[in-house]
Every structure is written in C-alpha cells, then in structure tokens.
Amino acid sequence: MTDLFDRSRVLFVHAHPDDETLATGGLIAELAARGVEVAVLTATRGEQGEVVDGPLAHLAGTPELTAHREGEVAAACATLGVRHHAFLGGPDARAAGLPPRRYTDSGMAWLDESETVAGPGDAAGPDSLTSADPAEVAADIAAYARAFGADAIVSYDAHGGYGHPDHVALHAPSRAAASEVGVPFREVASVADPDDALDTPQHLPLLQEALRHYASQLTVDGADVVHVGGQRQPILTRFTLRTP
C-alpha cells in the first residue's frame, strides 16, 4: 500500500459525487499532505441520488440537482487537497476521435433489510454507466490518466465497496486503463484488513469539512455520516489497498 506514497501523480476513479470522500477521503488527504499530486475522475453526477429533506429538497428530480452536485464535488475535492478533477467522457477524459459523452447514474436497489448491500435497480437508462461498453469506459479513463500524467490508478475492488452497480462497473475498466497506460492499479478493499491497513484518524476533521459540502446527500453527525435514507455510517479513516 505504501508504494503510493512513492508516486508523484495518483488518479482516483470514482462513480458519483461524494464517493471520493466517503470511500477514500482519508487516503487522498494523506497523499496530498505528503506532496503527492492527486486527481479525481468522477464517472457520473449522481443524477438518481435522493435529496436530504430540508432547504435543498426542491432539487430532487430536477436538472438543477446535477449542477448542484457538480458544485458539491468540486468543493469537497478542493477541501481534500485535490487540484485536478474531471467527469468521465468530458474534456481530457474522452478517448481520441470520439465525441464527448455524459455517463449517467445507473441507480441501485438495496438487497438487504439493513440497507448496506446494494445491487442493480430498474432505472438504468441507455446513457448510464452500466449500459456503456466497458472498453469505451476504459479508453476514457486511460485518456484522462495520460492527460493528468498519472503514475498510479486507484479505484474499487470487484465488489465495489457495497455493491452499487456503478462502483462494480468501474473496477475492470479502471484496471484495464492502468494496464493500457502502463501504470500500477490499486483497488480499495471493500473491507479493510486490520493487519494491512493505513489509518488516517488525523484527517477526520478535514473529512468532516469535505463531507459537509454534500448537504444534498448526507448529514455529518460527529464522526458519522447519516445518509439520505437514514443509514448511519462511521466516516472511514482506515483503508486497505491491494494489487488484484
């Protein structure tokens, strides 16, 4: 895992706004603190995400929600020390010769009563990430990796953290893109290994600040986040990276 700290430019590939902070925020903050240049590539804009009750509830189901979440991810990334952010399919993140495209949120369904394991929903449209050709996704990731000058790529493991289909859909293309560009790929284990983990509790205040930018999606409550559906989750500060 610590070989990432020997890299100079590390690219994180994530599915939706908030994933970069929820799933890898402490790792990103630690890399940035050590002088590593970090980029985040976000595949979709979380178009199908629910909205927290309150002053932003009127955004649910509107085009304005997309623009708002673009602002949320920009602010969160800046807080973590990320100076390079792009959306998959946009400028610098599209394979040469192809017109720009917009990958959209595939949606999901909870598969268990505790609402901790996700799976495919029934609302994925033709432009959704899970409907795209994985080779096209990989080519777009590779294009951005080259534009950024990445010397390592980090994304989800095959389970995608908690099974969200968009997370799962990014594992193989991110791995393929790393191979195409000729850089190492590291996957974030869905469950951290206590015997092989990086602990970053020193970054908890920074993670809390970054997550507060996602007021449309979650609420920060001490060392936890409360998701729009009421699920409470500790803010992650322990990470295990693996070479698949």
Salt bridges, closest charged atoms under 4 A:
ASP3 OD2 - ARG186 NH2 2.58
ASP19 OD2 - HIS16 ND1 2.85
ASP19 OD2 - HIS167 NE2 3.07
GLU30 OE2 - ARG34 NE 2.67
GLU30 OE1 - HIS203 NE2 2.69
GLU37 OE2 - ARG83 NE 2.80
GLU37 OE2 - HIS84 NE2 2.91
GLU70 OE2 - ARG45 NE 2.64
GLU70 OE2 - ARG102 NH2 3.43
GLU72 OE2 - HIS68 NE2 3.19
ASP105 OD1 - HIS16 NE2 3.51
GLU136 OE2 - ARG94 NH1 2.64
GLU136 OE2 - ARG101 NH1 3.45
ASP140 OD2 - ARG94 NH1 2.82
ASP166 OD2 - HIS16 NE2 2.88
GLU180 OE2 - ARG146 NH2 3.16
GLU187 OE1 - HIS171 ND1 3.80
ASP199 OD1 - ARG238 NE 2.62
ASP221 OD2 - ARG232 NH2 2.87
ASP224 OD2 - ARG232 NH1 3.13
